[in-house]
Amino acid sequence: MEGLTMIVLIAAVLLLGIVLGAVVQIPLALSLTLGALIGCWLLVFAVRERVGTRRRSQ
């Protein structure tokens, strides 16, 4: 399970890098929208991981 977690995190970082690299070429509104979507996705992922850790420890 930890391997899958690392793969997802690496994919998120790569996606963030691609979006940041494209910021120069795409409109600001789209850049901000994509950044917000990635941030929300990472927040949901972190919450799911925290809840899963609590369930495993009990």
BELHURA-V240651 format. One record per residue. N is the residue number from 1. OMEGA is omega in whole degrees, -180 to 180 (999 if undefined). Layout:
n=N omega=OMEGA
n=N omega=OMEGA
This chain:
n=1 omega=-180
n=2 omega=178
n=3 omega=178
n=4 omega=178
n=5 omega=-180
n=6 omega=179
n=7 omega=179
n=8 omega=179
n=9 omega=177
n=10 omega=178
n=11 omega=179
n=12 omega=179
n=13 omega=178
n=14 omega=178
n=15 omega=177
n=16 omega=178
n=17 omega=178
n=18 omega=180
n=19 omega=180
n=20 omega=177
n=21 omega=-179
n=22 omega=-176
n=23 omega=-179
n=24 omega=-172
n=25 omega=-180
n=26 omega=-179
n=27 omega=-178
n=28 omega=-179
n=29 omega=179
n=30 omega=177
n=31 omega=180
n=32 omega=178
n=33 omega=179
n=34 omega=178
n=35 omega=178
n=36 omega=178
n=37 omega=179
n=38 omega=178
n=39 omega=178
n=40 omega=179
n=41 omega=178
n=42 omega=177
n=43 omega=177
n=44 omega=179
n=45 omega=-179
n=46 omega=179
n=47 omega=179
n=48 omega=179
n=49 omega=-179
n=50 omega=178
n=51 omega=178
n=52 omega=179
n=53 omega=179
n=54 omega=-180
n=55 omega=-180
n=56 omega=-177
n=57 omega=-178
n=58 omega=999
